[in-house]
Amino acid sequence: MNHEYYMNIALEEAKRAFDLGEVPIGCVIVYEGKIIGRGANERATKKNVLCHAEISAIHEACEYMNDWRLENCILYVTLEPCPMCAGAIVQARIKTVVYGAKSPKAGCAGSILDLLNEPRFNHQVDVISDVCVEECSLIMTNFFKRFRKVLV
């Protein structure tokens, strides 16, 4: 599997969020080489805390699969999942998560907690980190630099 290829598509979703003025996080879900779900962070735009990139992509992938189980799917996301998204990933039985940048303030794939590999849960997720990490980190840095300029 070409992780960089799919992460670059997740970065396109992050750029879409950036253009909306949202924290630039993007996600795609892949099943048998096909993208079956996409999402960009749209919390502020939709005024809904649930509108994280991963949640939107999971919703779309579930519709495609006509099932809540996303076994044998790979989720690509530009930033390490938060607690809500990590929980949804486990509940959806996603096989693998590939992420770009670590999230030292909210990351639940190992930075703060490792909800994706909590042995007491009935499902654990394979995790691959630091894919396209420079690009994923840079879009976040650029967003917050722009955001700070607006506040000044």
SULNORLIN-V150914 format. One record per residue. N is the residue number from 0. SS is DSSP state (alpha for helix, beta for strand, coil for the rest). OMEGA is omega in whole degrees, 0 to 359 (NA if undefined). D_FIRST is the distance of its C-alpha to the first C-alpha in Angstrom with 1 decimal. Layout:
n = [N & N]
ss = [SS & SS]
omega = [OMEGA & OMEGA]
d_first = [D_FIRST & D_FIRST]
This chain:
n = [0 & 1 & 2 & 3 & 4 & 5 & 6 & 7 & 8 & 9 & 10 & 11 & 12 & 13 & 14 & 15 & 16 & 17 & 18 & 19 & 20 & 21 & 22 & 23 & 24 & 25 & 26 & 27 & 28 & 29 & 30 & 31 & 32 & 33 & 34 & 35 & 36 & 37 & 38 & 39 & 40 & 41 & 42 & 43 & 44 & 45 & 46 & 47 & 48 & 49 & 50 & 51 & 52 & 53 & 54 & 55 & 56 & 57 & 58 & 59 & 60 & 61 & 62 & 63 & 64 & 65 & 66 & 67 & 68 & 69 & 70 & 71 & 72 & 73 & 74 & 75 & 76 & 77 & 78 & 79 & 80 & 81 & 82 & 83 & 84 & 85 & 86 & 87 & 88 & 89 & 90 & 91 & 92 & 93 & 94 & 95 & 96 & 97 & 98 & 99 & 100 & 101 & 102 & 103 & 104 & 105 & 106 & 107 & 108 & 109 & 110 & 111 & 112 & 113 & 114 & 115 & 116 & 117 & 118 & 119 & 120 & 121 & 122 & 123 & 124 & 125 & 126 & 127 & 128 & 129 & 130 & 131 & 132 & 133 & 134 & 135 & 136 & 137 & 138 & 139 & 140 & 141 & 142 & 143 & 144 & 145 & 146 & 147 & 148 & 149 & 150 & 151]
ss = [coil & coil & alpha & alpha & alpha & alpha & alpha & alpha & alpha & alpha & alpha & alpha & alpha & alpha & alpha & alpha & alpha & alpha & alpha & coil & coil & coil & coil & coil & coil & beta & beta & beta & beta & beta & beta & coil & coil & beta & beta & beta & beta & beta & beta & beta & coil & coil & alpha & alpha & alpha & alpha & coil & coil & coil & coil & coil & coil & alpha & alpha & alpha & alpha & alpha & alpha & alpha & alpha & alpha & alpha & alpha & alpha & alpha & coil & coil & coil & coil & coil & coil & coil & beta & beta & beta & beta & beta & beta & beta & coil & coil & coil & alpha & alpha & alpha & alpha & alpha & alpha & alpha & alpha & alpha & coil & coil & coil & coil & beta & beta & beta & beta & beta & beta & coil & coil & coil & coil & coil & coil & coil & beta & coil & coil & coil & coil & beta & alpha & alpha & alpha & coil & coil & coil & coil & coil & coil & coil & coil & beta & beta & beta & coil & coil & coil & coil & alpha & alpha & alpha & alpha & alpha & alpha & alpha & alpha & alpha & alpha & alpha & alpha & alpha & alpha & alpha & alpha & alpha & alpha & alpha & coil]
omega = [179 & 184 & 181 & 180 & 182 & 177 & 177 & 175 & 174 & 176 & 175 & 176 & 177 & 178 & 176 & 177 & 179 & 181 & 176 & 184 & 180 & 171 & 191 & 176 & 180 & 185 & 168 & 176 & 185 & 175 & 180 & 176 & 182 & 175 & 182 & 178 & 178 & 176 & 174 & 177 & 180 & 182 & 183 & 181 & 183 & 180 & 183 & 182 & 181 & 187 & 172 & 181 & 183 & 182 & 178 & 180 & 178 & 179 & 181 & 180 & 178 & 177 & 180 & 183 & 185 & 182 & 176 & 179 & 178 & 179 & 180 & 175 & 175 & 178 & 176 & 180 & 186 & 180 & 178 & 184 & 175 & 180 & 180 & 182 & 177 & 177 & 179 & 179 & 178 & 181 & 181 & 179 & 178 & 185 & 188 & 171 & 175 & 180 & 182 & 186 & 174 & 178 & 185 & 181 & 183 & 188 & 181 & 171 & 177 & 183 & 178 & 176 & 173 & 180 & 182 & 180 & 176 & 186 & 179 & 175 & 180 & 179 & 174 & 187 & 171 & 183 & 173 & 184 & 173 & 176 & 185 & 186 & 181 & 180 & 181 & 178 & 184 & 181 & 177 & 180 & 180 & 179 & 184 & 172 & 179 & 180 & 180 & 178 & 179 & 181 & 183 & NA]
d_first = [0.0 & 3.8 & 5.8 & 8.9 & 8.8 & 9.0 & 11.3 & 13.4 & 13.9 & 15.0 & 17.2 & 18.8 & 19.8 & 21.1 & 23.2 & 24.6 & 25.8 & 27.2 & 29.1 & 30.6 & 31.8 & 29.5 & 27.7 & 24.5 & 21.7 & 19.0 & 16.4 & 14.0 & 12.9 & 10.2 & 11.0 & 9.8 & 8.0 & 11.3 & 12.7 & 15.6 & 17.0 & 17.9 & 20.4 & 22.4 & 25.0 & 28.3 & 30.6 & 33.4 & 33.2 & 33.4 & 35.5 & 33.5 & 32.0 & 29.4 & 27.8 & 24.9 & 21.6 & 19.9 & 22.9 & 22.9 & 19.3 & 19.9 & 23.1 & 21.5 & 18.7 & 21.6 & 23.6 & 20.9 & 20.4 & 24.2 & 23.8 & 23.7 & 21.1 & 17.5 & 16.4 & 12.8 & 11.9 & 9.9 & 12.3 & 11.8 & 15.3 & 17.0 & 19.5 & 19.7 & 20.9 & 24.7 & 26.6 & 26.7 & 23.1 & 22.1 & 24.7 & 23.3 & 19.8 & 21.4 & 23.7 & 21.0 & 19.3 & 15.8 & 13.6 & 11.6 & 12.7 & 11.2 & 14.2 & 15.7 & 19.4 & 21.5 & 24.3 & 27.3 & 29.6 & 27.6 & 24.4 & 23.9 & 20.7 & 22.9 & 25.0 & 27.9 & 27.0 & 24.0 & 24.3 & 20.8 & 21.8 & 25.5 & 26.6 & 29.3 & 27.0 & 26.0 & 22.3 & 20.1 & 16.7 & 14.1 & 14.0 & 12.1 & 14.5 & 15.5 & 12.5 & 14.5 & 17.4 & 20.0 & 19.4 & 19.2 & 22.4 & 24.1 & 24.1 & 25.6 & 28.1 & 29.1 & 29.6 & 31.9 & 33.8 & 34.5 & 35.4 & 37.8 & 39.5 & 40.2 & 41.8 & 44.1]
